[in-house]
Amino acid sequence: MKSKLLVHRKERNETGHITELKAWIVPATEHTPHGLKYSVVYIVNGVRVIGYDNERGKSDHRHFAGIEKPYAFISMAQLVTDFNADVTRYLEGDDNENDL
């Protein structure tokens, strides 16, 4: 089975920050047991400040406040909810990774 693009959405907000979501349906493997490859990022001034992805060989993980940690993927809907919560925290100035 070849990968199939599920969604690709890129938006720029009024401050110029970029949100981009990409997801593909892929064969289930050790690193993608849920059959999805995804990347969702929040970019400020050309720098990723928040990201969730399952880059080949790394499985599901999250980037926040310059720290990478494993992420327990549940569903695309939950991924978007968690990502939006992180963006809100970032915009409110809360970048304390220890609270997560």
N, C-alpha and C positions, 0 to 999 in steps of 0.2 A: 504494500500500500504506500503510495506517495503521500507526502504531507499536503494538507489542504488548508488554505488560509481561512480562518474562522472570522477574524476581525482585524482591522487595522484602522486606528483612529488617531489623528494627531491634531491637537488644538493648542492655540496660543492665547493666553488670557490677556486682560487689559494691561498688565504690568510687563508683558513680554515673556513670561514663564511658559514653558512648553510641557504639555502632558502628552505622552504617546503610549498607546496600548497596541500590542501585536500578539496574536495567538494563532496557532496552527493545530489542526488535528494531525497527530502522528501515530505511528505504531507504538503500542505500549512496550516499554523496555525497562531495564533496571532503573534508569535515571528518569524515565517518564512513565511511571506505572499507571498514571491516570490518562495517558494517551494525548496529552497536550504539551506543546512547547509554547512558552509565553515570555513576554517582556513588557513591563509597564514601568515607565520612568517619569520623573518630574525633574525638569532641567531649568536651572537658574543661571543666567549669564553664560550659557554654554557648558555648565558643569552639572552632572547628575548629582542631585542631592538626596533623592529617594529612588529606589529601584527594587523591583521584584522580578526574578527571572529563574529559569532553570537551564542555564548555559550547559552545554554538553560537558559531561564529566563532573559537574558540581551539584546536580539535582536542584531541588527547590531551595532558594535562599533569598535573603532580603538585604538591601543596603540602606542604611539610615545613619546620619551623623558620621559618615566616614567609616562605619563598621559594617562588616558582612557577617550575617548569622543565618543558620538554617531557618527555613520557613515551612510550617506544616500546611501544605496545600490541601484545601478541602473542596473548593469549587471556584469557578471563575467569578461567580457573584461574591463569594467571600473574599477573594483576592482583591476585587475592586473596592469592597467595603474597607478592608484593611489598608489598602493603598490610600484611599481618600482620608481615612483617619490620620495616617501619617502626614499627609499633605497639610491637613488642618493643624496638626501639632507643630509642624515646621513653621507655618505661617503665623502661628501664635507665639513663636519663639521658644517652644519647648523641644529641644533637641537632645534631651537626656536619654540616652539609649538604655540606661539602667531601669527606667520606668516601664520598659516594654516587656 
